[in-house]
Amino acid sequence: MAPQELWPPRFSVAIFDFDGTLSDTAGIWRQVDEVFLSSRGLPYEEDYPQAMNALGFAAGAAYTIQRFGLEETVEDICDEWNRLGRALYETQASLRPGALRYLRELRSRGIPLGLATTNDPEVLLSMQRVDLRSLFDVLVTNREVEVPKSEPDIYLACADELGGEPRETIVFEDIVPGTRAAREAGFLTCGVRCDDPTQEVEALRESAELWLDDWRGIEL
């Protein structure tokens, strides 16, 4: 059963993460990571995606350069990730079952919706199965807010654009650093279980006020 706070909504504004939270894309990014690393003769290590989760493209590229001792620029790595990501998101990325219905029901109630993501807009807007522009009033990415989700900046910026205060806004997230940062900034937070095998489920449950196993569990 989903928390009662989610329907009828006991919040005035809603902010969503995309990858993992609304779309099961862990497999897509594993493919990107494996292709990227194998082309450099590097092994795929299970802790790598977990370390990257809260970082945006630029910060993630800088981390990758440092971790593997690469002699490449942040810009070149980001361009390669964008190219690989776009090719996969275009045809493979979709919303998780039940998510679209919930987003539409919130919009029907006049609740402003925002997307706060460390993914790149070029990747996200390449999707054929998901029209983000029609679903969300505001899209905020690391291009606008170049700060990891371990800080609340991206959620605060999104809420500001939506015209909401943290105390009246909910943040849906699937990673611990993001949920902790949003909660400490005064947002209501909901941890969302995803298909990523590296997800820190118990820590996420503890870091968020609400917990959601499946979007289809929200009784509308």
N, C-alpha and C positions, 0 to 999 in steps of 0.2 A: 504494500500500500504506500502511496506517495504521501508526503506530509500535507496536512490540511491547509497549511499556509499557501500552498501552490494553487489551489482552486477551491472556492473563489479566491482570487489573488489578494493577499494581504500586503500588497506593496503597490506603489504608484508608477514605478519605472523598473524596467528589467534589462539587465546586461548579460550577454551570453558570450562565453568562449566558443570557438568553433571546433577545432580539432580535438577529437575525443569526446567532448561535451555534446555537440550536436551531430557530429559525423565521425564514424569509425574509420579514421585515416591512419591509425598506427601502422597498418600493413603497407600503406602507400609510402610513408616516410621510411620504413625499414628498407623498402626497395630502393629509394633514393640514396639512403646511407650506404647500402651494400654496393651499389653501382659506383658511387663516389669513392668509397674507400678501396674497393677492389681495383679500380683503375689506377690506384697509386700503390698497389701492392700491400695494402694495410688490412688487418683483420677487422671484422665487425665484432665489437665487444658489447655485451648486454647492458653495461652501465652507461654506454655512450648516449643513447636516446634519453635516458633518465636525466643525465646531466644537462641535456640540451632543452628539456621541456619548457623551462621558464624563460629561456633566452629568445630574442628575436634573431633574424637572419644575420645581422651584422655582428652582434655579440656572440652568436653561435659560431660564426666563421672565425672570429678572433680566438675563441676557445679551442676550436678545431686546429687552428694553426699552432697554437701553443702546445696542445696535447700531443700532436703527432710530429711536431717539428717541421711543418711544411714551409717551403719557401714560395708562398703564393700570397696574393693580396686578398684582403677581405672582399673587395669588389668582385674579383674574379671568381671566388668561391660562391658568393651570393648569386652571381649570374648563372653559374652552373646549377646550383640548387633550384633556381627559378625555372630554368629550362627543363630540368628533369621533373620538377613538381608539376609544371603546367601540362606536360605530356600525359601524366597520370591522372591529375585532377580533372582534366577536361572530360574524360570518359568514365572514370571510376568513382569519383567522390559523389556521395549522396547524403541526404539527411537520415538520421537514425529513425527507425519506426516510431511513430507517435510524436516526433518532434515538430513536424510541419503543422499538424493539427493543433498542437498547443500554441505555437507561435501565432497562428491565425486566430485562435480564440482570444488570446491576449490582445491582439490588434483590434478585434471586434469590440473589446471593452474599452478601447481608447487608450491603452497603456503604451507609452513610447518604448520602443525596443532598440537596443544598441548592441553592436558586435564589437568586442574588444579582443584582439588576437595578435599574437606575435608572428603569425603567418604573413606572407607578402600579398598585397592586393592583386598583383598580376597573376599569382597562382590562384587565388580564390575566385577572381572574376573570370577565370577561364572555364569554370565549371558549366557544363551543359545541363546538368540535372538540377542545379540549385541556382535560383535567381536571388542573390543576396540583396540587391537593390530594392526588390519588391517586398522583401520580408522585414528589412530593418530600416529604421529612420536614420541611424548613424552608424558608420563603420570607422572604427579607430584601429590603426595597426601600428607596428613599430616604426613605420616610416614617419608617422606624426609624433609618436612618443617613443624615443629611443632609450627606453629603460626596461630592464627585465621585469617580469611579473612578481618577482620577490619584493618589489616596491609597488605601491598602489596607484602610481601616476596614470597608467592607462585606463583604469576604472574611473578615476576622478575626472579625467579628461572626457571620457565617454558620458558620464553622468552630467557633466557641465553642458555638453552639447545637447543633451536630451532635456535639460532644464530641471534636473532632479537633484535633490540633496541625498547624500549617502544614507541617511536614516530612513528614507522612504524608497530606497532602491535595493533590489536583490541582484546578486551576482551568481551566475551559474558557472562552475568551474570543475575541472577534473584533475587539477594538480594542487599539491599541498602549498607550495610557495604563493600561488595566486590567491588561494582561499584565505590563507593567513593574512596576507597583505590587505586584502579587501575587508576582512572582518576587523582588523585593527584600525582601519580607516573609517569604520562606522557603518559599513554596508551589512545588510542581511546576506548571508551566504548559504549556497546550496551546493554540496559536493555531489558530483554525478559519476556513477560507475561507468567505465568505458571498456573497450576491448583490448586495451594496451596491457600486455602481461607484466610490464614494469610498473604499473600504477600502484601507488602506495595506499591501498584501500583503507586500512585501519587508521593510518595517520590522517588521511583525508576526512574520514568520518569524524575524527576527533577535532579537526581544525575548522569544520563547518557547523553551523547551527542546524541545518537541514540536510537530509540525505535522500538521493533519488537513485534507485536501481535501474529503472526503465521508464522512458517517457510514456510508454503505454499504460503505466500504472497510475497516471493522473486521471481521476474520474471527472470528466467534464460534464 
